[in-house]
Amino acid sequence: MAAADLWIDGAPATAEGLARQALVNYGAYTSFAVDNGAVRGLDRHMARLVRSAEALFGEAVPEGEIRRQLRLALGDRPRGFARISLFSPDISPRTPDVEGRPSVMVGVFPPVAPLSGQPLRLQVQAYAREAADLKHVATFGLIRARRLARRDGFDDALLADADGRVSEGTLWNIGFLQGDTVVWPDAPMLAGVSQALIRDHLSEVGVGQTTRVIRVEDLPRFDGAFITNSATPACAVGAIDGHAYGDAGDRVARVAAAWALAAPQPV
């Protein structure tokens, strides 16, 4: 990756700036696909950054400034995958109480292809993210969960808390299918932007939805499932642990169609 693909506070990233990101694991981020200079749900990504900055640093970066830095990092590229991170050069384990506007790092990467092919096989793992409502940079547990799942022959891990409540995946939200209804888990989790866009438009594709507590023992009662995140609007789940689901391709395609109804917003 070329150095110019990483920017901090509106300038190409330096080794000093990147050192803080590498050595202090405190911050927040959001990521999304850019296509033809526009992003679906961009307003929600910006609101997420404002909310995260207020919660973690005590002061938000104005949305207009974040957008300006994103445009600068994109340059003349109409497509790509962007990650916007917030961090403080002054916060460390020795100085945890510093408050103030965080720095902004923007990374621009090649476009990420959505998941396709065979439905995913998921392994349930007992794990709940710390501060689950925030998209923060403490990803050790998520990466480890994914590694363990793949070691055991699965594609990824589905997370459940100590009480058996299903919440989310390592990098995605999950929805379950009962006929023509999507059932979303009710548990502490990150409210995903792609999940929100799907929820906004499901009725327009003839799909109902509800939210309720789903426990591990409830999983065989559904007739399908799908995952969703910024890179993959909807991908079918074929099995969770030892339970296999039937073909839900048509309904998952309708879920993806709901996501596509969200209008792209210019950067």
C-alpha positions, 0 to 999 in steps of 0.5 A: 500500500502506497504511503499516500493511501493513508492520511492523518489530519489531512496530510500523508501519514508519517511514521510518528503518526502511525506509531500512535495507532500501532502502540495505543489500542484506543479509538474508533472507526467506520468503513465503507465502499465508495462507488462513483464518488458516493456511499450508501448510508454515508450520513449514518457513518458520519453520525457513528464517528461523531457519536464515537468521538464524543463517547471516547474523547469528549469532543467530536470532529465536525462532520464537514471536516471528516468529509473534507479529509475523506475527499482529500484522501480519495483524490480522483479515485471514484471507487475504493474501500475507505476506513476512517479512524479516530485516535488521540496522540495524547492518550496512552495507558499513562495518560488515559484521562486526556480529553479533546478532539481526536485526530482523523486517519483516512485509509483508502484501499482497493474495492473489496469484493462482496462475499459470494459462492457457497453459503457460510458455515458459522461456529457459535462462540461464547464472546461479547464485545467490550462496549458493544455499541461502539465500533472501536479498534479493540479487535483482538477477540474478534480476530481470535474468534475468527481464527478459531472458527477457521481452524475448526473448519468453519468460515466464521464465528457467530457470537453469543453471550454467557446467557446464550443470547446471540448477538452478532458476528466478528465483522457483521450483523446477522438476520434470521429468516422465518418465512418472509420475515427477518428476525433480528437478534435483541442483544448488546451489539454494534448497530451496523449501517448496512443492517440499518439500510436493510431495515429501512427498505425491507417492506418495499421488497415484501419482507417483514421484520421483527426483533427479539431475543434469540438464544443458541437453542433457538437457531434450529427453529429458523429456516434461513439466515444471512450476514450483512456488513459494509462489504457484503450487503447480504450473504446466505448462511448455510449452517450454524454448528451442526444445523444446516439451513435450506436454500434461502437464496431468493429471500436473501436476494430480496434482502440485498435488494432492500439494501440497494434501494438506499440512495448513494450519497455523494462524498 
